Amino acid sequence: MILMDVEKQYIEPMSRVEKKQLIRDVQRMLVDDEIEQHGDEILRQMFPSGMAYEISTPNVTPDATDRVALAQLHQEREHAI
């Protein structure tokens, strides 16, 4: 089936909303094809090698408040038993 037949038989009778949805779906398909074919190149452009990215992590070292909280937990546990 050629494109003109598809257009006349299926697309023309569609409502405006359906046509817009069809356009969005086809655009998504094109993007997916592009990613499938050139995904590695796209990622390399977004994140060049040799770049450093700072990652911030919370402080997870034990301190005095941890010891107090642990002692309170043990105390509560002993009272519960």
Secondary structure, DSSP 8 states (H G I E B T S, - for coil): --HHHHIIIIITTS-HHHHHHHHHHHHHHHHHHHHHHHHHHHHHHHS-TT-------------HHHHHHHHHHHHHHHHH-
